Amino acid sequence: METSENDKITPEEAVEILKKRGLEVTIEQAKLILDFLCKLADITIAQYIVKPP
């Protein structure tokens, strides 16, 4: 699945979003969170697209 860079949330944006919700994270932590969420989304989508035999 391809997305353009404009569709992605940057780590800096994630820090600001989380800060508004009362959770303070570093840029590095935000990068890890975003990487995890992308992997989780890919796995979830794959489960719906790929049907077991």
HTML snippet that shows the backbone in 3Dmol.js (N, CA, C, O; Angstrom):
<script src="https://3Dmol.org/build/3Dmol-min.js"></script>
<div id="view" style="width:600px;height:400px;position:relative"></div>
<script>
const pdb = `
ATOM      1  N   MET A   1       0.840  -1.176   0.000  1.00  0.00           N
ATOM      2  CA  MET A   1       0.000   0.000   0.000  1.00  0.00           C
ATOM      3  C   MET A   1       0.880   1.232   0.000  1.00  0.00           C
ATOM      4  O   MET A   1       1.717   1.410   0.885  1.00  0.00           O
ATOM      5  N   GLU A   2       0.688   2.078  -0.993  1.00  0.00           N
ATOM      6  CA  GLU A   2       1.508   3.265  -1.091  1.00  0.00           C
ATOM      7  C   GLU A   2       0.734   4.489  -0.635  1.00  0.00           C
ATOM      8  O   GLU A   2      -0.446   4.648  -0.949  1.00  0.00           O
ATOM      9  N   THR A   3       1.406   5.345   0.104  1.00  0.00           N
ATOM     10  CA  THR A   3       0.823   6.617   0.506  1.00  0.00           C
ATOM     11  C   THR A   3       1.835   7.699   0.210  1.00  0.00           C
ATOM     12  O   THR A   3       3.041   7.452   0.192  1.00  0.00           O
ATOM     13  N   SER A   4       1.341   8.887  -0.021  1.00  0.00           N
ATOM     14  CA  SER A   4       2.257   9.991  -0.239  1.00  0.00           C
ATOM     15  C   SER A   4       2.700  10.534   1.111  1.00  0.00           C
ATOM     16  O   SER A   4       2.061  10.289   2.134  1.00  0.00           O
ATOM     17  N   GLU A   5       3.785  11.262   1.100  1.00  0.00           N
ATOM     18  CA  GLU A   5       4.302  11.821   2.348  1.00  0.00           C
ATOM     19  C   GLU A   5       3.299  12.788   2.969  1.00  0.00           C
ATOM     20  O   GLU A   5       3.312  12.989   4.184  1.00  0.00           O
ATOM     21  N   ASN A   6       2.435  13.388   2.161  1.00  0.00           N
ATOM     22  CA  ASN A   6       1.444  14.327   2.688  1.00  0.00           C
ATOM     23  C   ASN A   6       0.374  13.631   3.514  1.00  0.00           C
ATOM     24  O   ASN A   6      -0.311  14.277   4.307  1.00  0.00           O
ATOM     25  N   ASP A   7       0.219  12.314   3.340  1.00  0.00           N
ATOM     26  CA  ASP A   7      -0.804  11.563   4.062  1.00  0.00           C
ATOM     27  C   ASP A   7      -0.330  11.090   5.423  1.00  0.00           C
ATOM     28  O   ASP A   7      -1.131  10.597   6.218  1.00  0.00           O
ATOM     29  N   LYS A   8       0.936  11.229   5.701  1.00  0.00           N
ATOM     30  CA  LYS A   8       1.497  10.685   6.935  1.00  0.00           C
ATOM     31  C   LYS A   8       1.589  11.755   8.017  1.00  0.00           C
ATOM     32  O   LYS A   8       1.816  12.932   7.737  1.00  0.00           O
ATOM     33  N   ILE A   9       1.408  11.320   9.251  1.00  0.00           N
ATOM     34  CA  ILE A   9       1.592  12.201  10.391  1.00  0.00           C
ATOM     35  C   ILE A   9       3.073  12.183  10.747  1.00  0.00           C
ATOM     36  O   ILE A   9       3.664  11.111  10.877  1.00  0.00           O
ATOM     37  N   THR A  10       3.665  13.336  10.903  1.00  0.00           N
ATOM     38  CA  THR A  10       5.073  13.407  11.281  1.00  0.00           C
ATOM     39  C   THR A  10       5.206  13.164  12.780  1.00  0.00           C
ATOM     40  O   THR A  10       4.243  13.332  13.528  1.00  0.00           O
ATOM     41  N   PRO A  11       6.395  12.768  13.216  1.00  0.00           N
ATOM     42  CA  PRO A  11       6.604  12.594  14.652  1.00  0.00           C
ATOM     43  C   PRO A  11       6.323  13.883  15.438  1.00  0.00           C
ATOM     44  O   PRO A  11       5.812  13.843  16.557  1.00  0.00           O
ATOM     45  N   GLU A  12       6.661  15.004  14.839  1.00  0.00           N
ATOM     46  CA  GLU A  12       6.414  16.284  15.498  1.00  0.00           C
ATOM     47  C   GLU A  12       4.910  16.529  15.680  1.00  0.00           C
ATOM     48  O   GLU A  12       4.473  17.014  16.724  1.00  0.00           O
ATOM     49  N   GLU A  13       4.132  16.190  14.654  1.00  0.00           N
ATOM     50  CA  GLU A  13       2.671  16.331  14.759  1.00  0.00           C
ATOM     51  C   GLU A  13       2.116  15.375  15.808  1.00  0.00           C
ATOM     52  O   GLU A  13       1.210  15.730  16.562  1.00  0.00           O
ATOM     53  N   ALA A  14       2.659  14.167  15.852  1.00  0.00           N
ATOM     54  CA  ALA A  14       2.207  13.181  16.837  1.00  0.00           C
ATOM     55  C   ALA A  14       2.484  13.672  18.256  1.00  0.00           C
ATOM     56  O   ALA A  14       1.651  13.504  19.147  1.00  0.00           O
ATOM     57  N   VAL A  15       3.650  14.276  18.467  1.00  0.00           N
ATOM     58  CA  VAL A  15       3.986  14.818  19.787  1.00  0.00           C
ATOM     59  C   VAL A  15       2.959  15.872  20.187  1.00  0.00           C
ATOM     60  O   VAL A  15       2.488  15.882  21.325  1.00  0.00           O
ATOM     61  N   GLU A  16       2.612  16.752  19.261  1.00  0.00           N
ATOM     62  CA  GLU A  16       1.642  17.811  19.567  1.00  0.00           C
ATOM     63  C   GLU A  16       0.245  17.243  19.837  1.00  0.00           C
ATOM     64  O   GLU A  16      -0.441  17.681  20.761  1.00  0.00           O
ATOM     65  N   ILE A  17      -0.165  16.278  19.036  1.00  0.00           N
ATOM     66  CA  ILE A  17      -1.482  15.651  19.224  1.00  0.00           C
ATOM     67  C   ILE A  17      -1.552  14.977  20.588  1.00  0.00           C
ATOM     68  O   ILE A  17      -2.524  15.148  21.323  1.00  0.00           O
ATOM     69  N   LEU A  18      -0.523  14.216  20.918  1.00  0.00           N
ATOM     70  CA  LEU A  18      -0.504  13.513  22.201  1.00  0.00           C
ATOM     71  C   LEU A  18      -0.410  14.485  23.376  1.00  0.00           C
ATOM     72  O   LEU A  18      -1.002  14.255  24.431  1.00  0.00           O
ATOM     73  N   LYS A  19       0.334  15.566  23.184  1.00  0.00           N
ATOM     74  CA  LYS A  19       0.468  16.572  24.240  1.00  0.00           C
ATOM     75  C   LYS A  19      -0.887  17.196  24.564  1.00  0.00           C
ATOM     76  O   LYS A  19      -1.196  17.446  25.729  1.00  0.00           O
ATOM     77  N   LYS A  20      -1.698  17.447  23.529  1.00  0.00           N
ATOM     78  CA  LYS A  20      -3.039  18.005  23.729  1.00  0.00           C
ATOM     79  C   LYS A  20      -3.917  17.053  24.533  1.00  0.00           C
ATOM     80  O   LYS A  20      -4.849  17.482  25.214  1.00  0.00           O
ATOM     81  N   ARG A  21      -3.614  15.763  24.450  1.00  0.00           N
ATOM     82  CA  ARG A  21      -4.381  14.736  25.169  1.00  0.00           C
ATOM     83  C   ARG A  21      -3.775  14.414  26.537  1.00  0.00           C
ATOM     84  O   ARG A  21      -4.243  13.516  27.237  1.00  0.00           O
ATOM     85  N   GLY A  22      -2.719  15.164  26.911  1.00  0.00           N
ATOM     86  CA  GLY A  22      -2.131  14.989  28.232  1.00  0.00           C
ATOM     87  C   GLY A  22      -1.017  13.973  28.319  1.00  0.00           C
ATOM     88  O   GLY A  22      -0.640  13.561  29.416  1.00  0.00           O
ATOM     89  N   LEU A  23      -0.474  13.556  27.164  1.00  0.00           N
ATOM     90  CA  LEU A  23       0.598  12.557  27.160  1.00  0.00           C
ATOM     91  C   LEU A  23       1.836  13.169  26.516  1.00  0.00           C
ATOM     92  O   LEU A  23       1.823  13.517  25.335  1.00  0.00           O
ATOM     93  N   GLU A  24       2.893  13.297  27.289  1.00  0.00           N
ATOM     94  CA  GLU A  24       4.122  13.881  26.755  1.00  0.00           C
ATOM     95  C   GLU A  24       5.084  12.781  26.336  1.00  0.00           C
ATOM     96  O   GLU A  24       5.443  11.910  27.129  1.00  0.00           O
ATOM     97  N   VAL A  25       5.494  12.840  25.072  1.00  0.00           N
ATOM     98  CA  VAL A  25       6.453  11.879  24.526  1.00  0.00           C
ATOM     99  C   VAL A  25       7.541  12.639  23.778  1.00  0.00           C
ATOM    100  O   VAL A  25       7.345  13.780  23.360  1.00  0.00           O
ATOM    101  N   THR A  26       8.685  11.993  23.616  1.00  0.00           N
ATOM    102  CA  THR A  26       9.777  12.587  22.851  1.00  0.00           C
ATOM    103  C   THR A  26       9.557  12.302  21.365  1.00  0.00           C
ATOM    104  O   THR A  26       8.697  11.503  20.994  1.00  0.00           O
ATOM    105  N   ILE A  27      10.335  12.957  20.537  1.00  0.00           N
ATOM    106  CA  ILE A  27      10.278  12.711  19.089  1.00  0.00           C
ATOM    107  C   ILE A  27      10.610  11.252  18.794  1.00  0.00           C
ATOM    108  O   ILE A  27       9.957  10.623  17.961  1.00  0.00           O
ATOM    109  N   GLU A  28      11.623  10.710  19.472  1.00  0.00           N
ATOM    110  CA  GLU A  28      12.004   9.305  19.260  1.00  0.00           C
ATOM    111  C   GLU A  28      10.862   8.368  19.644  1.00  0.00           C
ATOM    112  O   GLU A  28      10.583   7.406  18.928  1.00  0.00           O
ATOM    113  N   GLN A  29      10.213   8.638  20.750  1.00  0.00           N
ATOM    114  CA  GLN A  29       9.081   7.811  21.173  1.00  0.00           C
ATOM    115  C   GLN A  29       7.942   7.921  20.156  1.00  0.00           C
ATOM    116  O   GLN A  29       7.286   6.928  19.838  1.00  0.00           O
ATOM    117  N   ALA A  30       7.715   9.128  19.654  1.00  0.00           N
ATOM    118  CA  ALA A  30       6.664   9.327  18.656  1.00  0.00           C
ATOM    119  C   ALA A  30       6.971   8.536  17.384  1.00  0.00           C
ATOM    120  O   ALA A  30       6.065   7.973  16.768  1.00  0.00           O
ATOM    121  N   LYS A  31       8.243   8.494  16.991  1.00  0.00           N
ATOM    122  CA  LYS A  31       8.636   7.709  15.813  1.00  0.00           C
ATOM    123  C   LYS A  31       8.321   6.231  16.026  1.00  0.00           C
ATOM    124  O   LYS A  31       7.797   5.565  15.133  1.00  0.00           O
ATOM    125  N   LEU A  32       8.645   5.728  17.210  1.00  0.00           N
ATOM    126  CA  LEU A  32       8.369   4.320  17.520  1.00  0.00           C
ATOM    127  C   LEU A  32       6.863   4.041  17.529  1.00  0.00           C
ATOM    128  O   LEU A  32       6.414   3.015  17.018  1.00  0.00           O
ATOM    129  N   ILE A  33       6.103   4.943  18.102  1.00  0.00           N
ATOM    130  CA  ILE A  33       4.640   4.783  18.143  1.00  0.00           C
ATOM    131  C   ILE A  33       4.075   4.754  16.734  1.00  0.00           C
ATOM    132  O   ILE A  33       3.250   3.898  16.415  1.00  0.00           O
ATOM    133  N   LEU A  34       4.512   5.683  15.884  1.00  0.00           N
ATOM    134  CA  LEU A  34       4.008   5.741  14.509  1.00  0.00           C
ATOM    135  C   LEU A  34       4.414   4.505  13.712  1.00  0.00           C
ATOM    136  O   LEU A  34       3.619   3.988  12.927  1.00  0.00           O
ATOM    137  N   ASP A  35       5.639   4.028  13.905  1.00  0.00           N
ATOM    138  CA  ASP A  35       6.082   2.795  13.230  1.00  0.00           C
ATOM    139  C   ASP A  35       5.212   1.613  13.644  1.00  0.00           C
ATOM    140  O   ASP A  35       4.792   0.813  12.807  1.00  0.00           O
ATOM    141  N   PHE A  36       4.947   1.513  14.943  1.00  0.00           N
ATOM    142  CA  PHE A  36       4.104   0.433  15.448  1.00  0.00           C
ATOM    143  C   PHE A  36       2.696   0.508  14.864  1.00  0.00           C
ATOM    144  O   PHE A  36       2.139  -0.508  14.447  1.00  0.00           O
ATOM    145  N   LEU A  37       2.129   1.698  14.834  1.00  0.00           N
ATOM    146  CA  LEU A  37       0.770   1.854  14.304  1.00  0.00           C
ATOM    147  C   LEU A  37       0.698   1.514  12.817  1.00  0.00           C
ATOM    148  O   LEU A  37      -0.290   0.945  12.353  1.00  0.00           O
ATOM    149  N   CYS A  38       1.750   1.863  12.070  1.00  0.00           N
ATOM    150  CA  CYS A  38       1.781   1.510  10.641  1.00  0.00           C
ATOM    151  C   CYS A  38       1.843  -0.004  10.456  1.00  0.00           C
ATOM    152  O   CYS A  38       1.154  -0.553   9.597  1.00  0.00           O
ATOM    153  N   LYS A  39       2.659  -0.674  11.252  1.00  0.00           N
ATOM    154  CA  LYS A  39       2.753  -2.139  11.173  1.00  0.00           C
ATOM    155  C   LYS A  39       1.428  -2.789  11.570  1.00  0.00           C
ATOM    156  O   LYS A  39       0.982  -3.744  10.934  1.00  0.00           O
ATOM    157  N   LEU A  40       0.812  -2.272  12.614  1.00  0.00           N
ATOM    158  CA  LEU A  40      -0.474  -2.793  13.059  1.00  0.00           C
ATOM    159  C   LEU A  40      -1.540  -2.608  11.980  1.00  0.00           C
ATOM    160  O   LEU A  40      -2.345  -3.508  11.740  1.00  0.00           O
ATOM    161  N   ALA A  41      -1.544  -1.457  11.339  1.00  0.00           N
ATOM    162  CA  ALA A  41      -2.498  -1.204  10.259  1.00  0.00           C
ATOM    163  C   ALA A  41      -2.260  -2.154   9.085  1.00  0.00           C
ATOM    164  O   ALA A  41      -3.212  -2.691   8.519  1.00  0.00           O
ATOM    165  N   ASP A  42      -0.992  -2.362   8.718  1.00  0.00           N
ATOM    166  CA  ASP A  42      -0.663  -3.278   7.622  1.00  0.00           C
ATOM    167  C   ASP A  42      -1.132  -4.702   7.932  1.00  0.00           C
ATOM    168  O   ASP A  42      -1.682  -5.379   7.063  1.00  0.00           O
ATOM    169  N   ILE A  43      -0.915  -5.151   9.158  1.00  0.00           N
ATOM    170  CA  ILE A  43      -1.338  -6.497   9.560  1.00  0.00           C
ATOM    171  C   ILE A  43      -2.857  -6.612   9.506  1.00  0.00           C
ATOM    172  O   ILE A  43      -3.394  -7.600   9.005  1.00  0.00           O
ATOM    173  N   THR A  44      -3.536  -5.610  10.018  1.00  0.00           N
ATOM    174  CA  THR A  44      -5.001  -5.624  10.037  1.00  0.00           C
ATOM    175  C   THR A  44      -5.562  -5.652   8.621  1.00  0.00           C
ATOM    176  O   THR A  44      -6.480  -6.418   8.330  1.00  0.00           O
ATOM    177  N   ILE A  45      -5.021  -4.832   7.752  1.00  0.00           N
ATOM    178  CA  ILE A  45      -5.485  -4.799   6.361  1.00  0.00           C
ATOM    179  C   ILE A  45      -5.206  -6.122   5.672  1.00  0.00           C
ATOM    180  O   ILE A  45      -6.049  -6.628   4.932  1.00  0.00           O
ATOM    181  N   ALA A  46      -4.028  -6.685   5.909  1.00  0.00           N
ATOM    182  CA  ALA A  46      -3.663  -7.953   5.288  1.00  0.00           C
ATOM    183  C   ALA A  46      -4.622  -9.058   5.704  1.00  0.00           C
ATOM    184  O   ALA A  46      -4.935  -9.935   4.898  1.00  0.00           O
ATOM    185  N   GLN A  47      -5.091  -9.034   6.935  1.00  0.00           N
ATOM    186  CA  GLN A  47      -6.017 -10.050   7.410  1.00  0.00           C
ATOM    187  C   GLN A  47      -7.367  -9.985   6.676  1.00  0.00           C
ATOM    188  O   GLN A  47      -8.020 -11.010   6.483  1.00  0.00           O
ATOM    189  N   TYR A  48      -7.765  -8.812   6.283  1.00  0.00           N
ATOM    190  CA  TYR A  48      -9.028  -8.664   5.574  1.00  0.00           C
ATOM    191  C   TYR A  48      -8.884  -8.949   4.080  1.00  0.00           C
ATOM    192  O   TYR A  48      -9.836  -9.386   3.434  1.00  0.00           O
ATOM    193  N   ILE A  49      -7.690  -8.699   3.532  1.00  0.00           N
ATOM    194  CA  ILE A  49      -7.480  -8.911   2.105  1.00  0.00           C
ATOM    195  C   ILE A  49      -7.127 -10.353   1.791  1.00  0.00           C
ATOM    196  O   ILE A  49      -7.661 -10.935   0.847  1.00  0.00           O
ATOM    197  N   VAL A  50      -6.232 -10.930   2.576  1.00  0.00           N
ATOM    198  CA  VAL A  50      -5.772 -12.298   2.353  1.00  0.00           C
ATOM    199  C   VAL A  50      -6.686 -13.256   3.115  1.00  0.00           C
ATOM    200  O   VAL A  50      -6.778 -13.202   4.341  1.00  0.00           O
ATOM    201  N   LYS A  51      -7.343 -14.113   2.384  1.00  0.00           N
ATOM    202  CA  LYS A  51      -8.236 -15.083   3.015  1.00  0.00           C
ATOM    203  C   LYS A  51      -7.497 -16.398   3.204  1.00  0.00           C
ATOM    204  O   LYS A  51      -6.812 -16.860   2.292  1.00  0.00           O
ATOM    205  N   PRO A  52      -7.628 -17.002   4.371  1.00  0.00           N
ATOM    206  CA  PRO A  52      -6.949 -18.279   4.600  1.00  0.00           C
ATOM    207  C   PRO A  52      -7.539 -19.376   3.701  1.00  0.00           C
ATOM    208  O   PRO A  52      -8.708 -19.310   3.322  1.00  0.00           O
ATOM    209  N   PRO A  53      -6.720 -20.385   3.363  1.00  0.00           N
ATOM    210  CA  PRO A  53      -7.199 -21.448   2.464  1.00  0.00           C
ATOM    211  C   PRO A  53      -8.266 -22.319   3.094  1.00  0.00           C
ATOM    212  O   PRO A  53      -8.760 -23.249   2.457  1.00  0.00           O
TER     213      PRO A  53
END
`;
const viewer = $3Dmol.createViewer("view");
viewer.addModel(pdb, "pdb");
viewer.setStyle({}, {cartoon: {color: "spectrum"}});
viewer.zoomTo();
viewer.render();
</script>
